[in-house]
Structure formats: C-alpha cells, structure tokens
Amino acid sequence: MERDDEPLTPSGRMFLRPEMDQIIHCVFGLGKPIDIQSIKDEMDRNMHIAHPKFTSLLVQDRHGRHYWRKTQVNIDRHFIIINNHASSQLITDEESVNDYLADLSISSPLPTDKPLWEFHVLVPNKCVVLRVHHALGDGISLMALMLSGCRKANDPNNPLVLPTGGRYTFERPRTIRNLVQATWITTRYVLEFIMRSLWMRDKTTSLSGGEGVELWPRKLATAKFLLEDMKIVKRAVAGAVSRKNYLLDELRLKKTVLSSGNMFGMLLLPVYYHKPDVGCSPLKHVEKIKEVMTKKKMSSEAYFSYKLGQLAMSCFGPKATSYMFNKVIKNTTFTISNVVGPQEDLTFAGHPIDYIRVTTTSLPHALTMHMVSYAGKAEMQILVAKDIIPDPQILAKYFEIALNEMKEAAKY
C-alpha cells in the first residue's frame, strides 16, 4: 500500500465479490450526430473534479485488501466506438440499443488495468452508454457525475447546479404514540429482512427463475411514462389514503441533499396479484400499496439494512456480507429501483439529450426494473431472462396501459 492509496468503502468492497459484482449502465440518447472528440474532451475535463475514483486504479495488497490508487488516465482506452451495431434494418434504434445493453448485462466485466469505467459510443443510434462499476458509487452519485458535465439547453453558458454532500435524516416523532408506532413498524420490518437473509423466501411463481438465472440470456425493453400522469394518480391516491392514515403522515423521510459514494440499503415490498374485477377501480390496488409504502417510509428498514451491511462487513468481511445480501435477492422475486433525474432539457458536450435510461448487469432475478426521470418523462428499463419472459415489450406496454387506466380512473 502506498501513502496516497485510499481504501474502498464497505459497500465498495461488497460489490467486488462475484455474488454482488454489478456494473451500472447509464444511457444518454442524443439529438444530433455524435462528435466523439467533443465528448472525450468533456469527460476528460470533468472526471477529475466530479469523481476522483474515475482516475484511480483498483489495486490489491498481499493481504487481499483493495485500494484506490491515483493514475494517469488515457481517455482513448476508455472509449469504445461502435459504428455498425444495428443487426437488422427491421428493428428500431430503441430495440437496437436495448439489444446491445442486454448483451452487456451478462459476462461483460470491466478490465482492472484501468479505472473501472468505459464510455461506449453507438454512432448509428446517436447514443452513448457509460459503464461504471458499482464499487465506484451508487446510482445517485454517478448520475450527479454525468450531469456535472451537462448544460441547460436554454442556457448553455451555465452548468447545471447540483447539490452535493449531506445525508439522510428523519423527523423526530412528535408524540409518544408516533414513537411507539414507528418502533413497532421498524421492528416488524427489520425482523422480516433478517429472515429473508436466512431462510424465508417468496412463493415460487413463473417469475422465480432458477439456479444461476443471473447467467441466463437477457432481453431488454423500455416502458415510457409522463410524470404528469403519475402526478394525477398520486394526487388522487394521496387524497384517499391521507383520510385513512393521517397519523402515518406525521413521520416522513427527509432527504436534505445528494450524497456521494455507495449508500446501499433495501426495502422489501409486497406486490399483490389481483384478478380483474368488474367495476373495481384500479386505484384501489394503488391505495393498498401506498399504505404499505407509507409505513415503510415511517420505519428505519432501509437505514437498518445499510447499517447491517456495515456491521457485517466489520465483523465478518465482504464474503459473508455479500452472501447475506445475495441471499435476500435470491429469496425475493424481482428488483425495482428509481433515480430522480433532472427535470429540464439538457445538453452534453454540445449534444441535446433526448432521453436518459439506466440499467445494470443481471441480478439473480428473472426480472429487474430501473426507472429514471428526465424533463417531464420517466423511462423504465425492463431487463428479463428471455427464457422466462420471451417478449418484454408486451410487459412494457402493459405497464403503460396500466398507468393510463389509473389516470382515467383518477378523473372520476
């Protein structure tokens, strides 16, 4: 170990284990033909300031401990230029990009003889893909990194201002009743989380996959939503739920500002299957899960799972910790995550950004969904094991139809 070497965070060490090895794919669709040199120059200017790990090698000492070591970056080694990816004239740009990402989602590790990131430029599709190892940071910190090089489309001379630092805080309970209820809910959910990491698992369904499902061939589809449609549903459901759960609204999770690094926690959410009921509003099902989500926010489950990971890392090391979190994933049916993106049109290196999408390499699930919002829209990447869900485009279309039905129901 050299004097200036920096140790990995506990979460970073966990994400280097084979069971939890994850690479984040952040996709930017651009509104004009790509000027590769301008993008290289922009990345070269910003990566030193926005995220020092982008200029650090992952090294290992003789005891097996990993460190970050500053190095000189050859920007050309990190850019992968794809000039002829489209495999068929019959598929759209979106399908072509999704096919490319699906191929990257299995058995595509990042080389360790350079910092753990790559920039894939899909020239025919006017699209760029930033591949970043999860050991460098979580989705929020990496989103902040990419946006640090962006400019407002209506004011390109000024960079986008992003909040930095800070942490998650909770409001203190206002009454003894609030405190007792929060304590009970937290205890209940924490015990369930511990049982999930040991033996308790979801009932086997057609979505459960099988052993080694993370290595099965993948397909990827995109579901697209309008944030205004979501807000219409949210207002309708919030009004109905608040009349029944006024007490739970007194405790809210507050996020003061964005944090950097890996803040890795989990929430276990029940998802119920409902047969279509004649005359039953789809909002009834949303209200039910909204009540569960309100209780989840009231509890400290996500914070506990994060602290449990830190404690396990300190006591047992990354091998046992990664096994525990991997067990939680295997004992559940699917994963969904959400990152809030910018709500104004942006440019990157002089290129208008049409869309932002995020996905990752495959988990031990047959279904994984990642959503990110941008400029009044939200796009969800649906990554599936194609032996389980052969046509994810149909699933994406059903999600879009479901939101539209909820929006129509919210008008009455």
N, C-alpha and C positions, 0 to 999 in steps of 0.2 A: 504493500500500500504506500502510495506517495503522499506527501504532506497535503496537497491540494485536493486529493480524492474525496468525493462526497458519498457517504453510504446511502443505499436505497431506503425508501420509506418501507414500513412493514407491508403495506398493500403492494408496493412495487415488487418486493421480494416474492410475495404470494403469486403475482401474475407471471413470474418467470418459471413457476412449476409447470410441468407438462399438463397436469389436470386443469389448470386455470389459464393456460397460455392464450392470451387474447390480443388481437390486432384490431384497432378501430379504423374503419373506412369512412372518411368524410368526403362527400361528393359535391362538387360545385359545377352546375350546368351554366355555361357561359353564353352570352347573347351575340357573340361575333366570332369569326375565325381566330384561333389561338395564336398569339405572339409568344412563342416559347421563351425567347430571351428576356422579354419584359417580366414574365412570371418568375424566371430564375433570379433576376435582379431583385425583385420584390421579396422573394423568400430569403435571399442572401442578406438583405438589409434588416429584415425583421426577426429572424430566428434567434439571433444573438441576444436581442433585447427581450423579446416576448417570452422565450422559453429556453433557458441555458442548457437544458438536457438535450436540445436539438444539436448542440455542438459538443456532446460528451459521448465517449465510448463506454460500453458496458464491459468492465474488466472483473476478473476473479482472482483472489489471492490463493495462497497454497492451502488455506483452511476452508476453501469453498465459499467464502463470503464475497458478495458482489459490491462493486463501487462504480460511481460515475467518474470518469477521468476526462478532463477537457482535451480537445483535439482540434486540429485544423481540418475544416470541412471542405472537401472537394464537391461543390454543388452538382457537378455533372454526374457524379456517381449516384446521386440520389434521384435523378430524373430518368424515368422510363418512358420513352416516346413510342406510342402505338399509332402507326399510320394506316393500318389495314385490318382493324379488328372486326368490322361488320362481316359476319359469316354468311349472311343471306340478304339479298335485296328485298326480301318479302317481310323482314322484321323492321320495326320502328327503331329510332335512336334509343328510346327508353328501354326497349327489350334488349337491344344490343349491349347497353351499359349494364343492365341487370344481369345478363348472362356472364359478362366479364367479372362482375363482383361476385357472382355465385361461384365461379371457378376459383377466385381468390380466397373464398371463405374456408376452403379445406386444403390442408397440406401446402401452404404458401408462407413459410416462415421468413422473417427478415434476417438478412445476414448480420453477424455480430462483429464484422471487421470494419464497420462504420456505424455512426449513430443510428438508432433504431427507428428510422422513418424513411419513407420513399414518396415520391410525387409522380404518379402515373398520369400522363397526358394522352387522352384519347382524341387524337386530332380529328378523325371523321365525325365524331359525335359532339365536338365542341364542349368537352367535359374534362375536368381534372379530378383525380382521386388522390387524396392524402392518406397514406397508410402510416399509422403510428402505433407503436406497441403500447399496450395498456399500462406497462410499468412506468411510462413517462408521465401519465396523468389520467384523470377521468374525463368524461365527455365534456363537462362544463369548462374545465381549464384548457382543453385542447380546442374547443370552439372559440374561446377567448383568444387563443394563439392565432388561429386563422383569421379571425375578424380584426386583429390588430393591424393587419396589412390591408384592410379594406377601407374604402372611402364611400361617403354618402353619394348616391347617384345625382342628387340635386345640388350637392355642394362638394365637388371632388377635391377642392383645395384643402379641406379639413378632414383629418382622420376620424374614424368612428371612436367615440369616447366610451371605454368600457370600465366598469367598476373592478377593483382588484382587492385582494386580501379579504379579511373578515372571517366570520364563522357563523354557524347556525346557533340560534338562541331560541329559548322557549319563554313564553309569558308565564309568570308565576300564577298559580291558582288563586282566584280571588276569594274563594270561600273554602271552608273545611269540606263541604260536600264535593266541590270541584276536585280537591286534592285526593279525597278517598276514591272518587270515580276514576281519576287519572291513574292512581296507583293500582286499582283493581284491573283496569283495562291493560295497562302495561304488563302486569304480572301474567295475565292470561295469554297475551300475545307472545311474550318472551318465552314462556314455557312451551308454547306450540312451536316456536322457532327452534328451541333446543331439541324437542322431539323430532322435528324434521331433519335435523343434522345427525340423528342417531338411527331411528328405525321407522318413524311414521312417514307414510307416503300417500300420494293421491291414488285413487282407484284407477286401475288400468283401463284405458279407453283407446279408441282408434288413433288418438294423437300421441300416445305414450312412446312410440318408437320402440327401440330395443337396445341391447348392449352394443356399445360402440356407435350409437346413432350420430355422434358428432363427426364421424368419418364418412357417413353416407353422402352420396352426391346431392348437391343442393340446387334449388331453383329460387329465384327472387322475383317479387312483384311489388308494385308501388300502388298504395291507396292514397288518394288525394282528397283533402277536405278544405273547406273555407272556415277560417277562425270565427267569422261572424255567425255561421250556422251553429258552431259549437257554443258560442255565447248565448244564442237564443235558447238552446236546450239547457244550458247551465242556469240561466235566469229562471226558466220555468221550473226546473227541478229544485233549485235552491229555495224558491219561494215555498214549495210544498214541504220540503224537508225541514226548513227552519221552523215551521209551525209545530213540528213534532219533536225537534231536537234543539230547542233554544239553549238548553244547558250546555250541550257539547260545543256550541259556537263560542263559548266564553274562553276556550283554550285554543289557541291557534299556533301552528308552527310558523315562525317568522324567519325569513332568510334576509339578513341585513345586506350583504354584498357577496359577490362571487368569490370563491376560494380557489386556490391553486393546488396542484398535486392530486393525489388519489384520496378522495373521501368516499369510501366504498361501504354502503350499507344496503340492506334488503328489507322489503316489505312483502309479506305473504298475503295475497289477496284471494278470497274465494270467488270463483266465477261460476255462476249457476246456468244450467241448461234449462231453457223454457220452451215448451211446445207452443206453437201459435194458438192464442186464444181469441176466438171471435169476439170483437167488441172491447178487447183489453188494450189499453193504451201502452205503447212501447215505453213510455216514460215511467210506468210502474216499476219496470225492471231497473231502470236507471236510478230511480229513487232508492231502491233497495241497496244497490252497490254504493250509492252516495252516502247512505247512513253508515255503511261499513268503513268507507274512506274517512269519514269524519272522525270515527273512533280511532282509526289508525293514526291520523294526524294528532289526535289528542294523546296517544301513547308515545312511549320513547322506544318503540321497536326498532326503527331504523338506526337510531343513535346507539342502542344496545348492541345491535349486530355489528356495527362499526367498532365499538369498544371491545366486544367479544373477540373480534378478529385481532385487534391489537394485543389483548391479553394472551390469547392462544399463541400468537407469534412470539411474544416474550417468553412464555413458559415452555412451549413445545416446538417452536420453529416453524418455518414455512411449509414443510412437508405435511405436518399434521393439520395446520390451518387450511391449506389448500384442499386437503382431503375433506375437511368439515364443510367448507362452502360448496365444494363439488357435490357432496352428498345432499345438501339442501337442494341444489339444482336438479340432481337426478331424482329426488323424491317429489318434485313438482312437475307440472305438465308443460308449461311454456313460460317464456320470459317476455316482458314488455317494458320498455324504458322510454323516457321522454326528456328531451332537452329543449329549453326555451331559446329560440334564436332571435335575431334582430327583426324588428317589425317595420323596417323601412328598406327601400330598394338600395342595393349597394353595388359597388364596382370593385374588382380585384385586378390590380396591375393594368388598369385601363379597360378591363373587360366587364361589361354588365353581367351581374349574376342573376340568372333566371330562376334557379332553384338550389336548395341545399338539402341533401339527404345524408343520413348516417346509418351505417350497419356495422357489423363486426364479423370476425371469423366465427365458425359454428360452435355452439354450446352442446352439451348432452341433452338437447331437446330436438324434437322434430319440427317445432315452430318457435321462431324468435321474431319479435317485432320491435323496431326502433322508430320513434317519431321525432321530428324536429320541425319547428315553426319558422316561417320566414315571410315577411312582407304580406301579412294577411292570409297566408295559407299554411297548412300543415300537411306534410307528406310522411307517410309511414312505410318503411321498408319491411316487407314480409318475407323472411328467409325460412325456407321449409326443406325438409328431407323429401326429395321428389318421389321416393317410393311410398311415402305416407300421404302426401298431398301433391299429386302429379300436376295440377293446374292451379297455382296460387293466384293467377289473375282473377279466377272466379271468386276466390275468397276476398280479394281486394275489392272487387265490385260489390260483394255482399256488404262489406263494411261501409262503403259509400252509400249504398241504398239504405242501410240501417240508420245512418245519421240523417239522411233526408226524411225518412219516416218519423224519426224523433222530432225533427224540426217542424214538420207538418202538424204533428200532434201537439206541439208546444203552442201553436197558434190558436188553439181552441180551449 
